[in-house]
């Protein structure tokens, strides 16, 4: 694929400084780019590369003031990082998911329907009475259970497992090995010490533009739905238990675990290896730092949490500072006690 600088600027609603007729056929980092490549500059730490890059064009901010002349064409936009992300999405769609049609063997059960312009890879399985939209990409070895609904433009990568009754919105991405809709961890203790399985009869709902990472697992609800709201991003190796709700545009990083019936607000951030107890509520824009454990609800918005158990970031940092000085504090305390108990010298 090849586009002119002017065509790209039009897509990004930007303006061109330099030769708008230059041809672009690839994307590259600004420090590595050669002729024919398009790059971007968002972090000013990389600004020196702007004056030496071999890229034919670079996406920059409207507000960037050049310190010296540059040989490359500039596409000025409001937000270079977001604009370049838009191009990466377009490039990914065109290169990774350009396949269309049905590879054999592939199975689709009775009563199931799939929209136009789709791709079904070899050994993929679609159960009965499923409703799948247009432009959907289903890679090899994907399993889709009965009565699943999938919206337009969604991508299911190799080996993803979608249990029965799951609902997936438009333009979602489910990466390889993810399991959506497996049983929640529900067991009733018995008088003899054994456990009786509690049937999990709910489902999982992913709203539009949700991303699920590789080998992530999302359990179905005991009753009702486990709900991942619009724009949420779930990283690789995340466990989300039954009846959890993840708010809009919340991000959950790798190796985090969220216990049952916990509700997380909009625009929250859970860093890597965080753990949340069950039946909690986290207000909008809560941030939990890496390896923190949250054991109580957070009602105020915009709180930063750290520690295990997690508490207010400022208090946590102050406590950590005191903790580092504990040996010295203990030594001084011992000296004070000795001075108090020892008899005064004549």
N, C-alpha and C positions, 0 to 999 in steps of 0.2 A: 504494500500500500504506500502511496506517495501523495503528499498534499503540499500546497504552497504555504508559505508563512502567512500570507493574507487570508487563505481559507481557514487556517487554524485560529487566527485572531478573530475572525468572524464568529466561529463557533464559541470562542471564549468571551466574546463581547469586549475584546481588547483593541488597542491601537498599536500600529506598527511604526517603529523607528528603524529605518534602513530599507533594504530591498525586500519588498513583499512578495516578489516572484520566486525567491529561493525555494528549492524543493527539499522537503523533509520526508525521510523514509524510516526513521527510527527515533526512539527516546533513549537518553543516556544521562549519566551523572555529569555535572558541569565540569568536574576536574578530569573526566575521562573522555568527553565527547569529541568526535571528529566531524568533518564536513558531512552534511546530510542529516545530522542529529539535532534534536531539539532537547534543551535542558531547562532548568528553572533555578531561580535564586530566591529563597525565602529566608534563610539564615544568613545574616550579614557576615558571619564568620567566614563564609565562603566567597565573599565579594572579590577578593584578589583574583580568583579563578575567572571572574567575568572578563577580565582584561587580557587573559591569556588562553581562554578556552578555544578549542577548534570547532565548537558547535556552530551550525549555521544560524541558529536562533536561540534566544534564551527568554523565558518568561520572567518578568520582573514586576515589581510593584509600581503603581503610578507615582508613588512618593519617593522612589529611589533617585538620589542625585548622584550622577556619575562623577567620580574623582579624576578620571582620565578618559580619553577616547577608547572606544571598543570597536573591534572589527566585525563583530557579530550583529545580526539584526535583533532588535528587542521587541517583544510583545508585552506591552504594559497592561496590567490588569489590576483589579482591586486586591486580590489575594492570590499570589503566585502558587502557594502550596495547594489550595483548593483547586485552582485551575489545572495544575499538573495532575492532580488526582483524577480529575474528570477525564483527562486524556488517557491516563493509565487504565481507567475503567473501560474506555472505548477500545483501547488496544487489546486488553484482556478478552473482551467479548469477541473481538474479531479474530484473535489468534487461538485462544484456548477453546472457545465454544462455537467455533464456526461450523462444526459438524451438524448435518441434518439427515433425517431419514432413520431407518430402523436396521440395525445389524442383527443378524441371526446367529444363534437362537435368542429370541427375546419373547417374553410372555406377557399378555394382557388379558385379564379375566373378563367374564361376561358382565355386561352392564357398565363397563368402564369406558370413559371418553377422554380423548386428549386433543388439544387444539392444534392449529396449523403450525408449520415451521418448527416442529420439535425434533429432538434427537433421542433415540433409545439405544443404548449400547448393548453389546452382546451379554447374554446371561442376566439381563435386568428382568425384574419380576414386578408386575403390577397386579394387585388383587382385584376382587370384584367390586363393582359399583363405585369406582373412583372417578373423581372429576378433576381433570388436569388441564390447565390453561394452555395458551399458545406460547411459542418461543421457549418452551421448557426444555432443559438439557438434563438427561438422565444417563449418567456414565455407567460403564459395565459393572455388574454385580450389585447394583442398587436393589434393595427390597422395599416395596411399597405395599403395605397391608390393605385390607378391605376398607372401603368407605372413606378413603383418604381424599382430602381436597387440597389441591396445589394451585396457586395463582400463576399469572403470566410472568414469563421471564425468570423463573426460579431455576437454580442450578443445583443438582444433587451429584456430588462427586462419588467416585468409585467406592463401593462397599458401604455406603450410608444405609441405615436401616430405619425405616419409617413405619411405626406400628399402626395398627388399625385405628380409625377414627381421628387421626391427627389432621389438623388444619394448618396449612402453610400458606402465607400470603403471597403477594406479588414481589418479584425481584429479590427473593431471599436466596441465601447461599448456605448449603449444608455440606461441609467438607468431609473428606474420606473417613470412614469408620465411625462417624457420629451415630448415636442411637437416640431416636426421638420417640418417646411414648412407652418405654419399658416400665415395668411395674414399680410403683412406689414402694418404699421400704416400710411396709405395714404388717405388723405381726402382733397378735394379742397373746400376752402371757397366760398360761394355764396353771391351775393349782398344782400340777405335778412338776412344774418347772419348764415344761415344753412351750412351744409357741405355735399358735394357729394362724395361718395366713389370712389376712384380711383382703378380700377381693378388691382390686383396684379397677373401678368401672368408669373412671373419667377419661379425659384425653389431654393432649397438648395442643395449644394454639400459638402459632408464630404469626404475628402481624407483619405488615409490609416492611421490606428492606431490613430484615433481620439476618445476621450472619452467625452461623454456628461453626465453631472450630473443629478440627480433626479430633476424633475420639472423645468428644464431649458427650455427656449423657444427660438427657432431660426426662425425668420420670413423669408418667401420666398421673393425673389427680386420682385420689381415692374416689371422690365424687366431684363433678364440675370440671374445671380446666386448670392445668398448669399454664400460665400465661406469660409469654415473652412479647412485650409491646413493641411498637413501631421503632425501627432504627436501632434496637439494642444489638450489641456486639459481644458475643460469647467466644472466648479464646479456646484454644486446644486444651483437652484434659480437664474440663470443668464439670463438676457434678451439681445438678440442680434437682432437688427433691420434689416430691409430690405437692401439688397445690401452691407452689411458689409463684409469685408474681414479680416480674422484672419490668421496671418502668421504661418509658420512652428514652431512647438514646443513652441508656446506661451501658457501661462497659465492664466486663468481668474478665480479669486476666487469668492466665493459666494456673491450674492446680488449685483453684479456689473451690470451696464446697459450701452449698447453701442448703440448710436443713428445711424440713417440711413446713409449709404454710407461712413462710416468711415473705413479707412484702417489701420490695425495694422500690424507692421512688424514681422519678425521672432525673436524667442527667447525673446519675451517681457513678462513682468510680470505685471498683473493688480491685486492688492491686494483687499481684501474684501470691498464691498460697494463703489467701485470707479464708477464714472460716466463720460462718454465721450460724448461731443456734436457731432452733425452730420457733415459729410463732412470734417472730419479731417484726417490727416495722421500722424502716429507715426512711427518713424524710428526703425530699428532693435535694439533689446536689450534695449528698453525703459522700465523702471520700474516705476510704479505708486503706491505710498504707500496707505494704507487703508484710506477710506473715502475722497479721493481726487477727485476733479472735474477738468477735462481737457477741456479747451475751445478754444485752438488754436493748430495748427499743431506743431509737433516736428520734425525737420529735421536732427539734429545731432544724431548720434548713441550713445547708452550707457548712456543716460541721466536719472537721478533719479529725479522724480517729487513728490512734496508733497504740500498739501494745497488745499483750495477751494476758488478761482481758484488756480489750481496747478501751481507751478513754481519751478525753480531749487532747489534741496534739500538743498544745502549749504546755499543759500540765505534764504530759508524758515526757517531753523534752527536758523540762525542769527536773522531773524525778530521775531521769537518766543521768543528768549532770550531777545530781547529788549522789547517785549510786556509784559513779566513777570515783568519787572522793571518799567513799566509805572507809577504806583502809586508813587514810590520813585522819579522818574524823575520829576513828576508833583510837588511834595512837594519841591524839590530843586529849580525848576524853580520859584515857588511862592516866596520862600525865597529870591532869587536873585532879583525878581521884586520889592519886598518890600524894600530891601536894596538900590535899585537904586532910588526909589521914595521918601523914607523917608529922611527928612533933617538931615544933620550931627549934632551930638550933640557937643556943644561947649566944 
